[in-house]
Amino acid sequence: MATIDKRISPRTGKITWRVRIRRTNLSDLTKSFPNKTQAKQWAASTEAALVEGRLDNASIFKKYRVNDVFDLYEPDIIKRLKDPYNRIRHLVFWRAEIGQILLQDLSPIIIRSLRDKLRATRSASTTNRYIASLSAALSFAVTELDWIDKNPVFKLKKLKEPRGRTRFLSDSERERLLQASTSLPKYPEMKVIILIALTTGMRRGEILNLRWSDCDFKLRRLIIRDSKNSESRSVPLADITLHSLRKWGKVRPLDASSFVFPSHVSSNPSHKFSIDHAWRLIRTRAGLEDFNIHDLRHTAASYLAMSGAGLREIGDILGHKSISMTMRYSHLTQDHKHRTVSRMVQTMLGEIYP
């Protein structure tokens, strides 16, 4: 017997009506419609076809594969995510491994085996990110496409992750990186990008999404209008960064809505700079090991801590929504705490705090 359920998309609010016809020892038949009348008509005709033996299941439903989900999901996330680079990179892996598998045949055990394969060459944290990207695509197939009823990833437990990474540049590494950033004439914007990252702690996506209207040279700040946490904030510009950005701005377009760092391969002003190739070249020239572009943000936070900034100040500059994210830098603030207590004791008792 058919059942008809009203469904509302959590993202768009769109209403659809899903018909489900259960069959003994066979997979259920499901299909969605924009209104209830069409859903009832299809349910009645399909049940009649079942009774009369006229139903060929393969001819009614396309055998969707995992790649079919990705084909619809990727354009959607490119528009929705502020920095979809990692999500798309993860899906390249999943396309190669399970893209041709029928969606209805994708099971938790298959995903688990591939998780183990990932874990052999990647950290637990990175492996979890790959699984999260797959899960997001499969949830899209459930809620937006109505192609499957349940997300098989939900049956897997996340791998235990170590404490958040805090890799940051030493003084010599920082000097080598800045020198390397000026060695590629083809990518003059890289020095500006690296200076912004080092002196503000801005995320990769926040920097690449900057438009000239976000650069307030008068008040010496950058305005981040839509951060990862969907909140606006501003960050101060150090002299060296302000000077570098002004110099770069001498060749900027007249349109204030244009990207500060536009694409090299497209004249479309809505396309921003693709940083990955240039970053790999610079990192290699600087001789940096175990260092990715997000670690520039950790470097900024670490030097803020070592320069005496409190955890709340660091969290405010970096745009952390929770103080727990900032706590990874707490060990770097210990010397500042001792100096603060020493000044307090000297003022109170005239003694030097050991």
Contacts in CASP RR format, 6 or more apart in sequence:
PFRMAT RR
TARGET T0000
AUTHOR 0000-0000-0000
METHOD contacts of the structure
MODEL  1
MATIDKRISPRTGKITWRVRIRRTNLSDLTKSFPNKTQAKQWAASTEAAL
VEGRLDNASIFKKYRVNDVFDLYEPDIIKRLKDPYNRIRHLVFWRAEIGQ
ILLQDLSPIIIRSLRDKLRATRSASTTNRYIASLSAALSFAVTELDWIDK
NPVFKLKKLKEPRGRTRFLSDSERERLLQASTSLPKYPEMKVIILIALTT
GMRRGEILNLRWSDCDFKLRRLIIRDSKNSESRSVPLADITLHSLRKWGK
VRPLDASSFVFPSHVSSNPSHKFSIDHAWRLIRTRAGLEDFNIHDLRHTA
ASYLAMSGAGLREIGDILGHKSISMTMRYSHLTQDHKHRTVSRMVQTMLG
EIYP
1 21 0 8 1.000
1 22 0 8 1.000
1 47 0 8 1.000
2 19 0 8 1.000
2 20 0 8 1.000
2 21 0 8 1.000
2 43 0 8 1.000
2 44 0 8 1.000
2 46 0 8 1.000
2 47 0 8 1.000
3 19 0 8 1.000
3 20 0 8 1.000
3 22 0 8 1.000
4 17 0 8 1.000
4 18 0 8 1.000
4 19 0 8 1.000
4 20 0 8 1.000
4 36 0 8 1.000
4 39 0 8 1.000
4 40 0 8 1.000
4 43 0 8 1.000
5 17 0 8 1.000
5 18 0 8 1.000
5 20 0 8 1.000
6 15 0 8 1.000
6 16 0 8 1.000
6 17 0 8 1.000
6 36 0 8 1.000
7 15 0 8 1.000
7 16 0 8 1.000
7 17 0 8 1.000
7 18 0 8 1.000
7 32 0 8 1.000
7 146 0 8 1.000
8 14 0 8 1.000
8 15 0 8 1.000
9 15 0 8 1.000
9 16 0 8 1.000
9 143 0 8 1.000
9 144 0 8 1.000
10 143 0 8 1.000
11 143 0 8 1.000
11 144 0 8 1.000
15 34 0 8 1.000
16 32 0 8 1.000
16 33 0 8 1.000
16 34 0 8 1.000
16 146 0 8 1.000
17 32 0 8 1.000
17 33 0 8 1.000
17 34 0 8 1.000
17 35 0 8 1.000
17 36 0 8 1.000
17 38 0 8 1.000
17 39 0 8 1.000
18 30 0 8 1.000
18 31 0 8 1.000
18 32 0 8 1.000
18 33 0 8 1.000
18 39 0 8 1.000
18 146 0 8 1.000
19 29 0 8 1.000
19 30 0 8 1.000
19 31 0 8 1.000
19 32 0 8 1.000
19 33 0 8 1.000
19 39 0 8 1.000
19 42 0 8 1.000
19 43 0 8 1.000
19 46 0 8 1.000
20 28 0 8 1.000
20 29 0 8 1.000
20 30 0 8 1.000
21 28 0 8 1.000
21 29 0 8 1.000
21 30 0 8 1.000
21 43 0 8 1.000
21 46 0 8 1.000
21 47 0 8 1.000
21 50 0 8 1.000
22 28 0 8 1.000
23 29 0 8 1.000
23 50 0 8 1.000
26 57 0 8 1.000
27 57 0 8 1.000
27 104 0 8 1.000
28 149 0 8 1.000
29 46 0 8 1.000
29 57 0 8 1.000
29 60 0 8 1.000
29 61 0 8 1.000
30 146 0 8 1.000
30 149 0 8 1.000
31 42 0 8 1.000
31 61 0 8 1.000
32 39 0 8 1.000
32 146 0 8 1.000
33 39 0 8 1.000
33 42 0 8 1.000
46 55 0 8 1.000
46 60 0 8 1.000
49 55 0 8 1.000
63 102 0 8 1.000
63 104 0 8 1.000
64 102 0 8 1.000
64 103 0 8 1.000
64 104 0 8 1.000
64 147 0 8 1.000
65 99 0 8 1.000
65 100 0 8 1.000
65 101 0 8 1.000
65 102 0 8 1.000
65 103 0 8 1.000
66 94 0 8 1.000
66 95 0 8 1.000
66 98 0 8 1.000
66 99 0 8 1.000
66 100 0 8 1.000
66 101 0 8 1.000
66 103 0 8 1.000
66 106 0 8 1.000
67 95 0 8 1.000
67 99 0 8 1.000
67 100 0 8 1.000
68 103 0 8 1.000
68 147 0 8 1.000
69 103 0 8 1.000
69 137 0 8 1.000
69 138 0 8 1.000
69 140 0 8 1.000
69 141 0 8 1.000
69 145 0 8 1.000
69 147 0 8 1.000
70 91 0 8 1.000
70 94 0 8 1.000
70 95 0 8 1.000
70 99 0 8 1.000
70 137 0 8 1.000
72 140 0 8 1.000
72 145 0 8 1.000
73 91 0 8 1.000
73 136 0 8 1.000
73 137 0 8 1.000
73 140 0 8 1.000
73 141 0 8 1.000
74 88 0 8 1.000
74 91 0 8 1.000
76 140 0 8 1.000
76 144 0 8 1.000
77 84 0 8 1.000
77 87 0 8 1.000
77 88 0 8 1.000
77 136 0 8 1.000
78 84 0 8 1.000
78 88 0 8 1.000
81 87 0 8 1.000
82 205 0 8 1.000
82 206 0 8 1.000
82 209 0 8 1.000
82 226 0 8 1.000
82 227 0 8 1.000
82 228 0 8 1.000
83 203 0 8 1.000
83 204 0 8 1.000
83 205 0 8 1.000
83 208 0 8 1.000
83 209 0 8 1.000
85 204 0 8 1.000
85 276 0 8 1.000
86 129 0 8 1.000
86 133 0 8 1.000
87 133 0 8 1.000
87 136 0 8 1.000
90 129 0 8 1.000
90 130 0 8 1.000
90 133 0 8 1.000
90 134 0 8 1.000
91 133 0 8 1.000
91 134 0 8 1.000
91 137 0 8 1.000
93 118 0 8 1.000
93 130 0 8 1.000
94 130 0 8 1.000
94 133 0 8 1.000
94 134 0 8 1.000
94 137 0 8 1.000
97 114 0 8 1.000
97 117 0 8 1.000
98 106 0 8 1.000
98 110 0 8 1.000
98 111 0 8 1.000
98 114 0 8 1.000
101 110 0 8 1.000
103 141 0 8 1.000
103 147 0 8 1.000
103 148 0 8 1.000
104 148 0 8 1.000
106 138 0 8 1.000
106 152 0 8 1.000
107 152 0 8 1.000
108 152 0 8 1.000
108 153 0 8 1.000
108 155 0 8 1.000
108 156 0 8 1.000
111 131 0 8 1.000
111 134 0 8 1.000
111 152 0 8 1.000
111 153 0 8 1.000
111 156 0 8 1.000
112 156 0 8 1.000
115 127 0 8 1.000
115 130 0 8 1.000
115 131 0 8 1.000
115 156 0 8 1.000
115 159 0 8 1.000
118 126 0 8 1.000
118 127 0 8 1.000
118 130 0 8 1.000
118 131 0 8 1.000
119 127 0 8 1.000
119 159 0 8 1.000
122 130 0 8 1.000
123 161 0 8 1.000
123 162 0 8 1.000
124 159 0 8 1.000
124 160 0 8 1.000
124 161 0 8 1.000
124 162 0 8 1.000
125 161 0 8 1.000
125 162 0 8 1.000
125 164 0 8 1.000
125 165 0 8 1.000
127 159 0 8 1.000
128 158 0 8 1.000
128 159 0 8 1.000
128 161 0 8 1.000
131 153 0 8 1.000
131 156 0 8 1.000
131 158 0 8 1.000
134 153 0 8 1.000
135 151 0 8 1.000
135 153 0 8 1.000
135 154 0 8 1.000
138 148 0 8 1.000
138 151 0 8 1.000
138 152 0 8 1.000
138 153 0 8 1.000
139 151 0 8 1.000
141 147 0 8 1.000
141 148 0 8 1.000
141 151 0 8 1.000
142 148 0 8 1.000
142 149 0 8 1.000
142 150 0 8 1.000
142 151 0 8 1.000
163 328 0 8 1.000
164 328 0 8 1.000
165 295 0 8 1.000
165 298 0 8 1.000
166 298 0 8 1.000
166 302 0 8 1.000
166 328 0 8 1.000
166 329 0 8 1.000
167 290 0 8 1.000
167 291 0 8 1.000
167 295 0 8 1.000
167 298 0 8 1.000
168 295 0 8 1.000
168 298 0 8 1.000
168 299 0 8 1.000
168 301 0 8 1.000
168 302 0 8 1.000
168 303 0 8 1.000
169 177 0 8 1.000
169 198 0 8 1.000
169 288 0 8 1.000
169 291 0 8 1.000
169 295 0 8 1.000
169 296 0 8 1.000
169 299 0 8 1.000
173 286 0 8 1.000
173 288 0 8 1.000
173 291 0 8 1.000
174 198 0 8 1.000
174 299 0 8 1.000
176 286 0 8 1.000
176 287 0 8 1.000
176 288 0 8 1.000
177 194 0 8 1.000
177 282 0 8 1.000
177 283 0 8 1.000
177 286 0 8 1.000
177 288 0 8 1.000
178 191 0 8 1.000
178 194 0 8 1.000
178 195 0 8 1.000
179 286 0 8 1.000
180 282 0 8 1.000
180 283 0 8 1.000
180 285 0 8 1.000
180 286 0 8 1.000
180 287 0 8 1.000
181 190 0 8 1.000
181 191 0 8 1.000
181 194 0 8 1.000
181 282 0 8 1.000
182 191 0 8 1.000
183 282 0 8 1.000
183 285 0 8 1.000
184 190 0 8 1.000
184 278 0 8 1.000
184 281 0 8 1.000
184 282 0 8 1.000
184 285 0 8 1.000
186 278 0 8 1.000
187 278 0 8 1.000
187 281 0 8 1.000
187 282 0 8 1.000
188 248 0 8 1.000
189 248 0 8 1.000
189 261 0 8 1.000
189 273 0 8 1.000
190 275 0 8 1.000
190 278 0 8 1.000
190 279 0 8 1.000
190 282 0 8 1.000
191 244 0 8 1.000
192 241 0 8 1.000
192 244 0 8 1.000
192 245 0 8 1.000
192 248 0 8 1.000
192 261 0 8 1.000
193 207 0 8 1.000
193 208 0 8 1.000
193 261 0 8 1.000
193 275 0 8 1.000
194 282 0 8 1.000
194 296 0 8 1.000
195 240 0 8 1.000
195 241 0 8 1.000
195 244 0 8 1.000
196 202 0 8 1.000
196 207 0 8 1.000
196 222 0 8 1.000
196 241 0 8 1.000
196 245 0 8 1.000
197 204 0 8 1.000
197 207 0 8 1.000
197 293 0 8 1.000
197 296 0 8 1.000
197 297 0 8 1.000
197 300 0 8 1.000
198 296 0 8 1.000
198 299 0 8 1.000
198 300 0 8 1.000
199 237 0 8 1.000
199 238 0 8 1.000
199 240 0 8 1.000
199 241 0 8 1.000
199 300 0 8 1.000
200 222 0 8 1.000
200 235 0 8 1.000
200 236 0 8 1.000
200 237 0 8 1.000
200 241 0 8 1.000
200 300 0 8 1.000
200 317 0 8 1.000
201 235 0 8 1.000
201 296 0 8 1.000
201 297 0 8 1.000
201 300 0 8 1.000
201 301 0 8 1.000
201 317 0 8 1.000
201 318 0 8 1.000
202 222 0 8 1.000
202 224 0 8 1.000
202 235 0 8 1.000
202 297 0 8 1.000
203 227 0 8 1.000
203 228 0 8 1.000
203 294 0 8 1.000
203 297 0 8 1.000
204 275 0 8 1.000
204 293 0 8 1.000
204 294 0 8 1.000
204 297 0 8 1.000
206 224 0 8 1.000
206 227 0 8 1.000
206 228 0 8 1.000
207 261 0 8 1.000
208 259 0 8 1.000
208 261 0 8 1.000
208 272 0 8 1.000
208 273 0 8 1.000
208 275 0 8 1.000
209 226 0 8 1.000
209 259 0 8 1.000
209 272 0 8 1.000
210 222 0 8 1.000
210 259 0 8 1.000
210 260 0 8 1.000
210 261 0 8 1.000
211 256 0 8 1.000
211 257 0 8 1.000
211 258 0 8 1.000
211 259 0 8 1.000
211 260 0 8 1.000
212 249 0 8 1.000
212 252 0 8 1.000
212 253 0 8 1.000
212 255 0 8 1.000
212 256 0 8 1.000
212 257 0 8 1.000
212 258 0 8 1.000
212 260 0 8 1.000
213 256 0 8 1.000
213 257 0 8 1.000
214 222 0 8 1.000
214 223 0 8 1.000
214 224 0 8 1.000
214 225 0 8 1.000
214 260 0 8 1.000
215 222 0 8 1.000
215 223 0 8 1.000
215 245 0 8 1.000
215 260 0 8 1.000
216 222 0 8 1.000
216 223 0 8 1.000
216 234 0 8 1.000
217 242 0 8 1.000
217 245 0 8 1.000
217 246 0 8 1.000
220 236 0 8 1.000
220 237 0 8 1.000
220 242 0 8 1.000
221 234 0 8 1.000
221 235 0 8 1.000
221 236 0 8 1.000
221 237 0 8 1.000
222 234 0 8 1.000
222 235 0 8 1.000
222 237 0 8 1.000
223 232 0 8 1.000
223 233 0 8 1.000
223 234 0 8 1.000
224 232 0 8 1.000
224 233 0 8 1.000
224 234 0 8 1.000
224 235 0 8 1.000
225 232 0 8 1.000
226 232 0 8 1.000
227 233 0 8 1.000
227 319 0 8 1.000
229 319 0 8 1.000
229 321 0 8 1.000
231 319 0 8 1.000
231 321 0 8 1.000
233 316 0 8 1.000
233 319 0 8 1.000
235 317 0 8 1.000
237 245 0 8 1.000
245 260 0 8 1.000
248 260 0 8 1.000
249 260 0 8 1.000
252 258 0 8 1.000
252 260 0 8 1.000
253 262 0 8 1.000
253 269 0 8 1.000
255 269 0 8 1.000
257 269 0 8 1.000
258 269 0 8 1.000
259 269 0 8 1.000
259 271 0 8 1.000
259 272 0 8 1.000
259 273 0 8 1.000
261 272 0 8 1.000
261 273 0 8 1.000
261 275 0 8 1.000
262 269 0 8 1.000
262 271 0 8 1.000
262 272 0 8 1.000
262 273 0 8 1.000
263 271 0 8 1.000
263 272 0 8 1.000
263 273 0 8 1.000
263 274 0 8 1.000
264 273 0 8 1.000
264 274 0 8 1.000
265 271 0 8 1.000
265 274 0 8 1.000
275 293 0 8 1.000
279 293 0 8 1.000
283 291 0 8 1.000
297 318 0 8 1.000
300 317 0 8 1.000
300 318 0 8 1.000
301 314 0 8 1.000
301 315 0 8 1.000
301 318 0 8 1.000
301 326 0 8 1.000
301 329 0 8 1.000
302 329 0 8 1.000
302 332 0 8 1.000
304 310 0 8 1.000
304 313 0 8 1.000
304 314 0 8 1.000
304 317 0 8 1.000
304 329 0 8 1.000
305 311 0 8 1.000
305 314 0 8 1.000
305 329 0 8 1.000
305 330 0 8 1.000
305 332 0 8 1.000
305 333 0 8 1.000
305 336 0 8 1.000
306 332 0 8 1.000
306 333 0 8 1.000
306 335 0 8 1.000
306 336 0 8 1.000
308 333 0 8 1.000
308 336 0 8 1.000
309 317 0 8 1.000
309 333 0 8 1.000
309 336 0 8 1.000
310 333 0 8 1.000
310 336 0 8 1.000
311 323 0 8 1.000
311 326 0 8 1.000
311 327 0 8 1.000
311 329 0 8 1.000
311 330 0 8 1.000
311 333 0 8 1.000
312 323 0 8 1.000
312 326 0 8 1.000
314 320 0 8 1.000
314 326 0 8 1.000
314 329 0 8 1.000
315 323 0 8 1.000
315 325 0 8 1.000
315 326 0 8 1.000
318 325 0 8 1.000
318 326 0 8 1.000
320 326 0 8 1.000
338 353 0 8 1.000
341 353 0 8 1.000
342 352 0 8 1.000
342 353 0 8 1.000
344 353 0 8 1.000
345 351 0 8 1.000
345 352 0 8 1.000
345 353 0 8 1.000
346 352 0 8 1.000
346 353 0 8 1.000
END
